[in-house]
Amino acid sequence: MTSTNGGGDDSGTKRTGTEITRSLELLWGEGERPTRGPKPGLTLDRIVTEAVRLADAEGLTAVSMRRLSTELGTGTMSLYRYVPGKSELLDLMLDRVFTPAGDAELPGGGWRAAVEAYARETLVLYREHPWLLHVNQARPVLGPGSVGGLERTLSGIKSMGLTDPELIGVIVMVEGYVTGVARTQVQEMEAVKKSGLTDKAFWEAQYPTLERIMNSGRYPLLAGLSDDAFGSEFDHFEFGLRRLLDGLDVLVAARREADAAP
């Protein structure tokens, strides 16, 4: 899986060719492994696993080589024998979370089901790993996890009959839509956690002022909305996903009709 998401981390923007090569060697298992010195039982896999766990629990800013060494019960220099720095570590973390589950088979139902599954899985991914929203992934270093995810998605949507750039465009479009929804959901969760106010309490605090403003007559369209217009019962993700799929359906049908024309 590749991502179009941008974020606050600039690790992907100031990289040397040597650093990128080193990340690729680590990702694809082509780099040299430490032969002496590290703490017994310490592995690159264990380091990446702990880094992802720490980022999930406390955010990406909590992940440092010093903090990881404390959590793993080893010296900081031992970690550097496996991974040269945080940029390379982040590449490994991203590839880890983007790796499709071993039993994640594509659903039946053709390309539409595949796009829907990709959208839902991506939303779950960002909710489980909210730190992803703060990573600049405009120039990803591709490892087996992200490449495998992209291959899996392409195999599900190939039947759309679109050109190769258009197939990639479908993935970019779905990713962009889901990222926007995920950002809103994650920010809502973070707001509740940081403020201690539930959504209900937050809006109740604004109600007296908003009621007075709506009754002023200055905003007739807003004032005329039904009581459930902003209700939590309406699933905006599902609504948007259905419209996105319907739009793609029109494109696929038109393309097939054009291809069948004499």
C-alpha positions in Angstrom: 0.0 0.0 0.0 1.2 3.5 -0.8 -0.2 6.6 0.7 -0.9 10.2 -0.5 -1.2 11.4 3.0 0.8 14.4 4.1 1.5 15.3 7.7 3.7 17.0 10.2 6.7 14.7 10.1 9.4 15.8 7.7 11.4 12.6 7.7 10.6 11.9 4.1 11.8 15.3 2.8 15.4 15.6 3.9 17.0 12.3 3.0 20.2 11.4 1.4 20.5 8.6 -1.2 22.6 6.6 1.2 19.9 6.8 3.9 17.2 5.7 1.4 19.4 2.8 0.3 20.0 1.7 3.9 16.2 1.7 4.5 15.7 -0.4 1.4 18.3 -2.9 2.6 16.6 -3.2 5.9 13.1 -3.5 4.5 14.1 -6.1 2.0 16.4 -8.0 4.2 19.5 -7.2 2.2 21.5 -5.4 4.8 24.2 -6.8 7.0 23.1 -8.2 10.4 25.0 -7.5 13.6 27.4 -10.3 14.4 28.6 -9.2 17.8 27.8 -6.8 20.6 24.0 -6.5 20.7 22.0 -7.8 23.6 21.0 -11.4 23.1 17.4 -11.7 22.0 17.3 -8.2 20.4 16.2 -8.3 16.8 15.2 -5.8 14.2 11.7 -7.3 14.2 11.4 -6.7 18.0 12.7 -3.2 17.7 10.1 -2.3 15.0 7.3 -4.0 17.0 8.1 -2.0 20.1 8.4 1.2 18.1 4.9 0.7 16.6 3.4 -0.2 20.0 4.9 3.0 21.5 3.7 5.2 18.7 0.2 3.7 18.9 0.1 4.3 22.7 1.8 7.7 23.0 2.2 9.2 19.5 5.1 9.4 17.1 6.9 12.0 19.2 7.4 9.4 22.0 9.5 7.2 19.7 13.2 7.9 20.1 16.2 5.6 20.1 16.7 6.4 23.8 13.1 5.7 24.8 13.2 2.4 22.7 16.3 1.3 24.4 14.7 1.8 27.8 11.5 -0.1 26.8 13.6 -2.9 25.4 16.0 -3.0 28.3 19.1 -2.5 26.3 21.7 0.2 25.6 21.0 2.9 22.9 24.1 1.9 21.0 22.8 -1.6 20.7 19.8 -0.3 18.7 22.1 1.5 16.3 23.7 -1.8 15.4 20.3 -2.7 13.9 18.9 0.5 12.6 21.0 3.6 11.9 18.5 6.3 12.9 14.9 7.4 13.3 14.3 8.0 9.6 15.1 4.4 8.8 13.1 3.2 11.8 10.1 5.1 10.6 10.4 3.5 7.2 10.3 0.1 8.9 7.3 1.1 11.1 5.3 2.3 8.1 6.0 -0.8 6.1 5.0 -2.9 9.1 1.6 -1.4 9.6 0.9 -1.3 5.8 1.6 -5.1 5.5 -1.6 -6.9 4.7 -2.7 -9.5 7.2 -1.6 -13.0 6.3 -5.2 -14.2 6.0 -6.6 -11.0 4.4 -8.1 -12.4 1.2 -9.8 -10.2 -1.2 -13.6 -10.4 -1.0 -15.7 -11.8 -3.8 -17.9 -9.4 -5.8 -15.6 -7.9 -8.3 -13.8 -4.5 -8.3 -16.6 -2.7 -6.4 -16.2 -5.0 -3.4 -12.4 -4.7 -3.6 -12.6 -0.9 -3.6 -15.0 -1.0 -0.7 -12.8 -3.4 1.3 -9.7 -1.2 0.6 -11.6 1.8 1.9 -12.7 0.1 5.1 -9.4 -1.5 5.8 -7.6 1.9 5.3 -10.0 3.6 7.7 -9.3 0.9 10.4 -5.6 1.3 9.8 -5.7 5.0 10.6 -7.9 4.5 13.6 -5.6 1.9 15.0 -2.4 3.8 14.2 -3.4 7.5 14.4 0.2 8.6 14.3 0.1 7.8 10.5 -1.8 11.0 10.0 1.2 13.0 11.2 3.7 11.4 8.8 4.6 12.9 5.4 4.1 9.9 3.1 4.4 11.8 -0.2 7.7 10.1 -1.0 7.4 6.6 0.6 10.3 4.2 0.7 8.7 1.0 -0.6 9.2 -2.2 1.3 7.5 -5.6 1.0 4.5 -4.6 3.1 3.5 -1.6 1.1 4.4 -3.2 -2.2 2.4 -6.3 -1.2 -0.6 -4.2 -0.2 -0.5 -2.3 -3.5 -0.3 -5.6 -5.5 -3.3 -6.9 -3.6 -5.4 -3.9 -4.2 -4.5 -3.8 -7.9 -5.4 -7.4 -8.3 -8.9 -6.6 -7.0 -9.5 -3.6 -9.2 -7.8 -4.7 -12.4 -11.2 -5.9 -13.8 -12.4 -2.3 -13.9 -10.9 -2.1 -17.4 -9.2 1.2 -16.8 -5.8 2.3 -17.9 -2.9 1.8 -15.5 -2.7 5.5 -14.6 -6.4 5.5 -13.9 -6.1 2.4 -11.7 -3.5 4.2 -9.6 -5.8 7.2 -9.7 -8.6 5.1 -8.1 -6.3 4.1 -5.3 -5.2 7.7 -4.8 -8.8 8.9 -4.8 -10.0 6.4 -2.3 -7.0 6.9 0.0 -7.6 10.7 -0.1 -11.2 10.3 0.8 -10.6 7.8 3.7 -7.7 9.9 5.1 -10.0 12.9 5.4 -12.6 10.9 7.2 -10.0 9.3 9.4 -8.4 12.6 10.3 -11.8 13.9 11.5 -12.5 10.8 13.5 -9.1 10.7 15.1 -9.2 14.4 16.0 -12.6 13.9 17.6 -11.2 11.1 19.8 -8.1 13.2 20.7 -10.3 16.1 21.6 -12.4 14.1 24.0 -9.2 12.6 25.5 -7.4 15.9 26.0 -10.4 18.1 27.1 -12.3 15.5 29.1 -15.5 16.8 27.4 -17.8 14.4 25.5 -19.1 15.6 22.2 -22.5 16.0 23.8 -21.1 18.2 26.6 -19.1 20.2 24.1 -22.2 21.1 21.9 -24.4 21.7 24.9 -22.0 24.3 26.1 -22.5 26.2 22.8 -26.3 25.7 22.6 -27.5 28.9 24.3 -25.3 31.1 22.0 -26.1 29.2 18.8 -29.8 29.2 19.5 -29.8 33.0 19.9 -27.8 33.4 16.7 -30.1 31.0 14.7 -33.2 32.9 16.0 -31.7 36.2 14.7 -32.8 35.5 11.2 -29.3 36.1 9.8 -28.8 32.5 8.8 -32.1 31.2 7.5 -30.8 28.1 5.7 -28.9 26.9 8.8 -31.8 27.7 11.1 -34.1 25.8 8.8 -32.2 22.5 8.9 -33.9 19.5 10.5 -33.0 18.5 14.0 -31.1 15.5 12.8 -28.9 17.4 10.2 -25.8 17.1 12.4 -26.9 14.0 14.2 -24.4 11.3 14.9 -26.8 8.7 13.5 -26.0 9.7 10.0 -22.9 7.8 8.7 -21.0 10.3 6.6 -18.3 7.7 5.8 -20.8 5.3 4.3 -22.6 8.0 2.5 -19.4 9.3 0.8 -18.2 5.8 0.1 -21.4 4.8 -1.7 -21.3 8.0 -3.8 -17.6 7.3 -4.7 -18.4 3.8 -5.8 -21.5 4.9 -7.8 -19.3 7.4 -9.6 -16.7 4.7 -10.5 -19.5 2.5 -11.6 -20.5 5.1 -14.2 -17.0 5.4 -15.4 -16.5 1.6 -15.7 -19.8 1.2 -17.6 -18.9 4.0 -20.0 -15.5 2.5 -20.7 -16.9 -0.9 -21.3 -19.5 0.5 -23.7 -16.8 2.4 -25.6 -14.6 -0.7 -25.8 -17.5 -2.7 -27.2 -18.4 -0.2 -29.8 -17.5 -1.2 -33.4 
